[in-house]
Structures are given as structure tokens and as C-alpha cells.
Amino acid sequence: FLLTTFYHHSQYIYPTIYSQLSIRMSAKPRKPRTLKNSIIDISEVTIEAGQNYINWINTTKEKLKEREGKLLMIRIKEIESIINLHQFIHTKYTISKDLIRKVLNVEMYQLINTWKGINFRRIKKPINSFRDYFVIGKNWWDINKQSIIGSSFWIGIFHNLQQKLNLDENNVNYFHIILALFDGSIKFPNTRKQSLINCSILLNNKATQQYLFKLHSSLNIEQWIISDKLEHDHNNKRYEPIGKKVLNQLKQTLNDIISNWNSNQLSQSSQSSNKTDLNQDDVQTVSLPQILPPPICPILDTSPYGATHGPSNHVSDVRYNPTISVFTPPNNNQISLSYTIWNSHMVVFVPLSPHSYYS
């Protein structure tokens, strides 16, 4: 009575409220939403629910398997596309079919088969159609499948990459691929674009955290999460989701690893090109026969270096001392000079005239 009285008098006192009430009271039931380009079609399900929706349990399982198979194929296609964009990939990379079969047919389908239907004690909304029932089952599956995607699928992808591309954990190209995968995005039908590797995998999957830490000690995701929680507790801040924050920190750390590796390689290359230390392996002794005029004297007086040498400015502005010997052959027409040469650089002095010094 009070509600009816308020409704009739509100048109004079509160015209806005009256108009809204009129729309709501006269509105027809909304038609079921029609999805275009959906991954699976559930509108084709016409089977009756049965007692306690018993008939919809198996149908929901089959639809979940169909949906997950198509989602996985979209994800695999995107992964292969990202990896094959790298220039050092000379042979087109494809994910192992054995890995796909293991993840999809064995682990995922087996987990779906364990589902026993909706827990009605946790349901508040009425279930009026199979779509309502399926959406609840889909939400359950999207949460529980993350452990398989993290532990089996992504860890399997990483190992498969190393095996097929012959990349070990010390190869910077492997870090380039890992960074590209974490920086990648994907868009499924009727959804917004999202990260290729879900943030929840980084936060909750221990196998992924351990793998990344083993890959490089600076990729300590578990410690990042603990530090962030301690910072919030210390500053009495309101809790905020940290998934994107951890993902961005991971990408930044991978970038730093690659940059440091490139800097070290550049430094080592520079040191190698400017190397001045003399090693025993670098020393070569070569014999250089020279056709010279008859010697000034049959026996040359040698210096402490083992050879005669005159003013360097006769030949060069740089003084050079051969360290072996100079001797006169029996025919007195040729002098053989033995030089010790470092790093394959050699200087040969040729006399300018029969009366010039030579060494």
C-alpha cells in the first residue's frame, strides 16, 4: 500500500524517480545476449537440466574441453609467431605436438573430468538457462587451470625452446626470447587484449618462480612479492594488486640482464683487440734471406742484443733491435737475418748503400 501510494504521488513530487519507476515496472524481460564470433556455441544445447541439473554436468564438461582446446591453439599460434620474429631463428620454430598432447589431453582434460557440478551453497543467482550454468563452470575452470598452464605448459615451452633451438641458459638469445614472451599480448574472441603470460602465474605458481630464479638469480619473484607486502604493512597502505607491478619488474630485470651481457661482451672485445701482454705462444722466429752487397767486414761486431745496428734514422724514426744474430754465409754474397717478431708485426731494414750500416 505504501509503495503504491508513493508511486502515484511521486509523479508530482519527484518526477525523475517517477520516470525511472515507470520504466522499470513496464520493462519487458531482457533477451539472452547473442555472442558473435564466440569460441564455442552453447545456444545449441537444448537438453533439459534434470534433477539438480544432473544432465548439464557432462554437457558442460564437453563444452569446457572444446573451449580450452581452441584457446590453447590460439595461444600456441601467438607464441610461435613471437619466437619466429627473432633474426637468429633460422629454422621455423613449432611447439612439440607431444607437449600439446600432454598438457591438453592428459592434464587439462583429466582435471575437467573431476568436476562434479555446481556447488549450490555458494550460488546466489538463480539458474534459468544452460548459459547460466555453463558460465559458473567456466569460472571454476579458468581459476583452476592456471596451475597446469604455469607448471606444465609454460615450463614445457621453455624447455622445448632450449632443446629445439639449442639455447642454453648462458645464451643471451634465450633471454631475448623469454623477454619477448613476457612482453607479448594476446586477444581471444569477445575479450580484451591481455598478457600472453598471465600475471597470476607469476604470483601463484611456484614452479615458474623457481625456474626463473634458476635461470638468473636476479629474477627472484618470491622475494619481490614479500618485499612489496612488507612495504605496504610498514607504510599502512591499502592493499593493491601487484600482478602488473611484478610483471613490469620482471621485464625490466630481463632488459638489465641483456644490457649487462652486451656491455660485458663489448668490453671483452675491446680488451682483446688492445691486448699488449706478450705471451710465449705469440712469439715467432722467422728466417729472412736478404740479397745484399758484399759485407764491409767478414765478421760483424755484435751488440748485447746479438746484432749490429747503426743509426736508426738511416731507415726509420723508430728504433728496432733484432734479437737473434747476423752471420756471413761462405759465399760472402748473402746475409741471413733471423728476427724475433711479436704479434706478427715485422720490420725489415735494408741498407741504403754498400757503406751504410745495416742491422
Phi, psi and omega per residue, in radians:
F1 nan -0.810 3.124
L2 -1.094 -0.740 3.140
L3 -1.110 -0.731 3.130
T4 -1.133 -0.728 3.118
T5 -1.086 -0.758 -3.141
F6 -1.104 -0.690 -3.105
Y7 -1.094 -0.761 -3.086
H8 -1.255 -0.616 -3.086
H9 -1.531 -0.287 -3.083
S10 -1.199 -0.379 -3.131
Q11 -1.155 -0.350 3.116
Y12 -1.704 -0.573 -3.046
I13 -1.615 -0.850 -3.092
Y14 -2.186 1.464 -3.068
P15 -1.087 -0.600 -3.125
T16 -1.155 -0.815 3.120
I17 -1.082 -0.685 -3.137
Y18 -1.071 -0.773 -3.113
S19 -1.131 -0.678 3.134
Q20 -1.163 -0.722 3.113
L21 -1.123 -0.666 -3.141
S22 -1.098 -0.715 -3.140
I23 -1.149 -0.782 -3.093
R24 -1.153 -0.703 -3.073
M25 -1.311 -0.426 -3.119
S26 -1.759 -0.083 -3.071
A27 -1.226 2.509 3.092
K28 -1.511 2.769 3.080
P29 -1.019 2.405 -3.087
R30 -1.265 2.440 3.115
K31 -1.260 2.623 3.078
P32 -1.029 2.456 -3.108
R33 -1.213 2.355 3.105
T34 -1.743 2.139 -3.129
L35 -1.704 2.266 3.078
K36 -1.743 2.500 -3.136
N37 1.009 0.595 3.120
S38 -1.271 2.733 -3.113
I39 -1.145 -0.769 3.103
I40 -2.291 2.780 3.135
D41 -1.895 1.943 3.130
I42 -1.773 -0.040 3.108
S43 -1.251 -0.285 -3.129
E44 -1.371 -0.174 -3.134
V45 -1.359 2.042 -3.113
T46 -2.088 0.032 -3.103
I47 -1.159 2.509 3.094
E48 -1.221 2.641 -3.077
A49 -1.170 -0.659 -3.078
G50 1.391 3.126 -3.120
Q51 -1.155 2.226 -3.111
N52 0.966 0.527 3.089
Y53 1.062 0.512 -3.060
I54 -1.064 -0.577 -3.090
N55 -1.328 -0.295 -3.106
W56 -1.594 -0.184 -3.097
I57 -1.145 -0.963 -3.112
N58 -1.151 -0.632 3.106
T59 -1.106 -0.705 3.093
T60 -1.107 -0.713 3.119
K61 -1.050 -0.788 -3.127
E62 -1.135 -0.675 3.116
K63 -1.209 -0.620 3.084
L64 -1.137 -0.705 3.108
K65 -1.130 -0.755 3.114
E66 -1.074 -0.780 -3.125
R67 -1.124 -0.798 -3.086
E68 -1.158 -0.636 3.089
G69 -1.059 -0.743 3.140
K70 -1.235 -0.680 3.099
L71 -1.095 -0.718 -3.121
L72 -1.143 -0.665 3.120
M73 -1.157 -0.660 3.069
I74 -1.111 -0.757 -3.139
R75 -1.125 -0.748 -3.133
I76 -1.113 -0.742 3.129
K77 -1.063 -0.703 3.131
E78 -1.196 -0.695 3.122
I79 -1.081 -0.849 -3.132
E80 -1.081 -0.655 3.127
S81 -1.127 -0.747 3.139
I82 -1.127 -0.770 -3.089
I83 -1.170 -0.738 -3.067
N84 -1.293 -0.115 3.063
L85 -1.281 -0.335 -3.098
H86 -1.278 2.409 -3.053
Q87 -1.207 -0.460 -3.115
F88 -1.414 -0.008 3.047
I89 -1.520 1.765 -3.071
H90 -1.519 -0.510 3.102
T91 -1.969 2.305 -3.074
K92 -0.982 2.232 -3.108
Y93 -1.547 2.339 3.029
T94 -2.304 2.472 -3.134
I95 -1.252 2.452 -3.096
S96 -1.034 2.318 3.098
K97 -1.170 -0.539 3.095
D98 -1.107 -0.676 3.106
L99 -1.139 -0.760 3.134
I100 -1.085 -0.767 -3.126
R101 -1.112 -0.710 -3.123
K102 -1.137 -0.798 -3.085
V103 -1.228 -0.809 -3.006
L104 -1.418 -1.027 -3.009
N105 -1.267 -0.576 -3.060
V106 -1.608 -1.112 -2.974
E107 -1.349 -0.894 -3.074
M108 -1.171 -0.855 -3.101
Y109 -1.123 -0.615 3.108
Q110 -1.156 -0.678 3.113
L111 -1.182 -0.673 3.091
I112 -1.085 -0.668 -3.127
N113 -1.139 -0.355 -3.140
T114 -1.396 -0.201 -3.100
W115 -1.193 2.311 -3.068
K116 -1.912 0.275 3.117
G117 1.785 -3.089 -3.066
I118 -1.307 2.444 3.001
N119 -1.549 1.762 -3.001
F120 -1.219 -0.264 3.098
R121 -1.222 -0.298 -3.128
R122 -1.875 0.094 -3.110
I123 -1.787 2.263 3.121
K124 -1.884 -0.572 -3.110
K125 -1.437 2.543 3.102
P126 -1.242 2.615 3.121
I127 -1.835 1.909 -3.063
N128 -1.854 -0.202 -3.093
S129 -2.660 2.970 3.096
F130 -1.131 -0.572 3.102
R131 -1.030 -0.766 3.112
D132 -1.042 -0.736 -3.125
Y133 -1.190 -0.760 -3.098
F134 -1.125 -0.726 -3.117
V135 -1.038 -0.678 3.115
I136 -1.146 -0.764 3.096
G137 -1.126 -0.657 3.117
K138 -1.111 -0.727 3.122
N139 -1.105 -0.695 3.076
W140 -1.053 -0.768 -3.082
W141 -1.202 -0.704 -3.114
D142 -1.092 -0.492 3.096
I143 -1.385 -0.795 -3.017
N144 -1.357 -0.364 -3.107
K145 -1.355 -0.230 -3.082
Q146 -1.081 -0.572 3.124
S147 -1.140 -0.667 3.117
I148 -1.243 -0.739 -3.135
I149 -1.105 -0.663 3.124
G150 -1.306 -0.945 -3.005
S151 -1.324 -0.682 -3.036
S152 -1.754 -0.855 -3.030
F153 -1.270 -1.027 -3.050
W154 -1.225 -0.711 3.071
I155 -1.083 -0.673 3.072
G156 -1.108 -0.692 3.098
I157 -1.074 -0.795 -3.116
F158 -1.063 -0.807 3.134
H159 -1.165 -0.679 3.127
N160 -1.116 -0.629 3.079
L161 -1.089 -0.841 -3.123
Q162 -1.090 -0.672 -3.103
Q163 -1.249 -0.833 -3.054
K164 -1.297 -0.630 -3.088
L165 -1.694 0.000 3.114
N166 0.983 0.856 3.138
L167 -1.982 2.168 3.071
D168 -1.665 3.139 -3.036
E169 -1.312 -0.155 3.108
N170 -1.723 0.072 -3.128
N171 -1.614 2.167 -3.081
V172 -1.142 -0.454 3.111
N173 -1.093 -0.556 3.113
Y174 -1.156 -0.670 3.099
F175 -1.180 -0.585 3.064
H176 -1.067 -0.738 -3.130
I177 -1.201 -0.765 3.134
I178 -1.035 -0.762 3.121
L179 -1.098 -0.743 -3.130
A180 -1.102 -0.643 3.135
L181 -1.202 -0.751 3.120
F182 -1.256 -0.405 3.110
D183 -1.547 -0.143 -3.087
G184 -1.332 2.836 3.109
S185 -2.357 2.878 -3.109
I186 -2.584 2.616 3.116
K187 -2.293 2.075 3.069
F188 -1.600 2.784 3.131
P189 -0.985 2.375 3.090
N190 1.081 0.476 3.084
T191 -2.363 2.879 3.052
R192 -1.391 2.816 3.071
K193 -1.131 2.434 -3.107
Q194 -2.445 2.947 3.139
S195 -1.138 2.473 3.120
L196 -1.088 -0.735 3.048
I197 -1.837 1.998 -3.028
N198 -1.108 2.452 -3.138
C199 -1.044 -0.581 -3.118
S200 -1.100 -0.465 3.087
I201 -1.167 -0.717 3.109
L202 -1.151 -0.637 -3.062
L203 -1.384 -0.619 -2.930
N204 -2.013 -0.278 -3.055
N205 -1.661 1.900 -3.092
K206 -1.150 -0.629 -3.124
A207 -1.083 -0.724 3.112
T208 -1.172 -0.732 3.107
Q209 -1.067 -0.772 -3.132
Q210 -1.171 -0.662 3.136
Y211 -1.112 -0.790 -3.124
L212 -1.168 -0.645 3.104
F213 -1.167 -0.657 3.078
K214 -1.189 -0.578 3.117
L215 -1.121 -0.750 3.078
H216 -2.746 2.342 -3.028
S217 -1.143 -0.336 3.123
S218 -1.361 -0.214 3.141
L219 -1.578 1.071 -3.060
N220 -1.711 1.393 -3.061
I221 -1.136 -0.702 -3.126
E222 -1.028 -0.712 3.126
Q223 -1.209 -0.605 3.095
W224 -1.083 -0.738 -3.118
I225 -1.141 -0.754 3.141
I226 -1.119 -0.768 -3.129
S227 -1.101 -0.693 3.133
D228 -1.149 -0.691 3.125
K229 -1.157 -0.733 3.124
L230 -1.123 -0.634 3.121
E231 -1.147 -0.715 3.112
H232 -1.153 -0.725 -3.140
D233 -1.153 -0.683 -3.090
H234 -1.195 -0.683 -3.100
N235 -1.636 0.088 -3.129
N236 0.941 0.684 3.132
K237 -1.457 2.693 3.049
R238 -1.241 2.427 -3.106
Y239 -1.101 2.357 3.095
E240 -2.206 2.539 3.086
P241 -1.031 2.357 -3.050
I242 -1.986 0.158 -3.100
G243 -1.013 -0.914 -3.131
K244 -1.162 -0.582 3.122
K245 -1.124 -0.766 3.119
V246 -1.156 -0.716 3.126
L247 -1.083 -0.769 3.121
N248 -1.149 -0.649 3.109
Q249 -1.170 -0.644 3.099
L250 -1.106 -0.798 -3.137
K251 -1.131 -0.675 3.116
Q252 -1.143 -0.702 3.128
T253 -1.168 -0.691 3.072
L254 -1.099 -0.695 3.070
N255 -1.063 -0.726 3.131
D256 -1.136 -0.694 3.121
I257 -1.071 -0.786 -3.130
I258 -1.143 -0.750 -3.137
S259 -1.114 -0.743 3.124
N260 -1.135 -0.683 3.126
W261 -1.111 -0.763 3.132
N262 -1.135 -0.677 3.120
S263 -1.137 -0.720 3.122
N264 -1.133 -0.702 3.118
Q265 -1.123 -0.703 3.124
L266 -1.142 -0.711 3.130
S267 -1.143 -0.756 3.128
Q268 -1.128 -0.672 3.130
S269 -1.140 -0.688 3.122
S270 -1.160 -0.727 3.129
Q271 -1.140 -0.647 -3.133
S272 -1.177 -0.671 -3.119
S273 -1.283 -0.476 -3.121
N274 -1.804 0.392 -3.066
K275 -1.169 2.282 -3.121
T276 -2.058 -0.191 3.136
D277 -1.171 2.456 3.126
L278 -1.695 2.168 3.077
N279 -1.877 2.667 -3.134
Q280 -1.051 -0.567 -3.120
D281 -1.220 -0.345 -3.099
D282 -1.453 -0.230 -3.045
V283 -1.483 2.263 3.107
Q284 -2.203 2.520 3.053
T285 -2.025 2.118 -3.105
V286 -2.175 2.659 3.123
S287 -1.859 2.151 -3.074
L288 -2.085 1.688 3.088
P289 -1.215 2.357 3.135
Q290 -2.185 2.334 3.042
I291 -1.516 1.934 -3.064
L292 -2.154 2.827 3.003
P293 -1.102 2.882 3.123
P294 -0.943 2.425 -3.086
P295 -1.141 2.707 3.114
I296 -1.127 -0.681 3.131
C297 -2.473 2.630 -3.094
P298 -1.194 -0.454 -3.122
I299 -2.172 2.250 -3.124
L300 -1.687 2.353 3.070
D301 -1.320 2.123 -3.043
T302 -1.655 2.634 3.069
S303 -1.524 3.088 3.077
P304 -1.034 -0.336 3.118
Y305 -1.445 -0.102 3.084
G306 1.635 0.271 3.133
A307 -2.793 2.734 3.112
T308 -1.516 2.397 3.113
H309 -2.527 2.473 -3.118
G310 -1.887 -2.812 -3.128
P311 -1.049 2.243 -3.095
S312 -1.189 -0.440 -3.063
N313 -1.263 -0.092 3.045
H314 -1.208 -0.459 -3.057
V315 -2.160 -0.780 -3.010
S316 -2.627 2.754 3.069
D317 -1.430 -0.120 -3.121
V318 -1.895 2.153 -3.102
R319 -1.268 2.408 -3.138
Y320 -2.396 2.336 -3.116
N321 -2.123 1.884 3.003
P322 -1.142 2.611 -2.958
T323 -2.041 0.129 -3.117
I324 -1.892 -1.531 -3.059
S325 -2.917 2.851 2.992
V326 -2.272 2.265 -3.135
F327 -2.403 2.780 -3.103
T328 -1.777 2.148 3.090
P329 -1.188 2.875 -3.105
P330 -1.067 -0.539 -3.064
N331 -1.399 -0.083 3.122
N332 0.999 0.311 3.140
N333 -1.917 -0.194 -3.042
Q334 -2.503 2.427 3.062
I335 -2.011 2.235 3.089
S336 -1.719 2.280 -3.117
L337 -2.011 2.243 3.059
S338 -1.870 2.126 -3.093
Y339 -1.994 2.582 2.960
T340 -1.791 2.183 -2.989
I341 -2.115 2.320 3.096
W342 -1.760 2.385 3.038
N343 0.970 0.501 3.050
S344 1.129 0.298 3.034
H345 -1.665 2.287 -2.990
M346 -2.360 2.429 3.061
V347 -2.140 2.229 3.126
V348 -2.024 2.215 3.129
F349 -1.752 2.235 -3.130
V350 -1.997 2.279 -3.135
P351 -1.107 2.494 -3.130
L352 -1.436 -0.477 3.127
S353 -2.728 2.928 3.121
P354 -1.038 -0.389 -3.122
H355 -1.727 0.081 -3.139
S356 -1.442 2.745 2.997
Y357 -1.270 2.607 3.010
Y358 -2.437 2.676 -3.100
S359 -2.787 nan nan
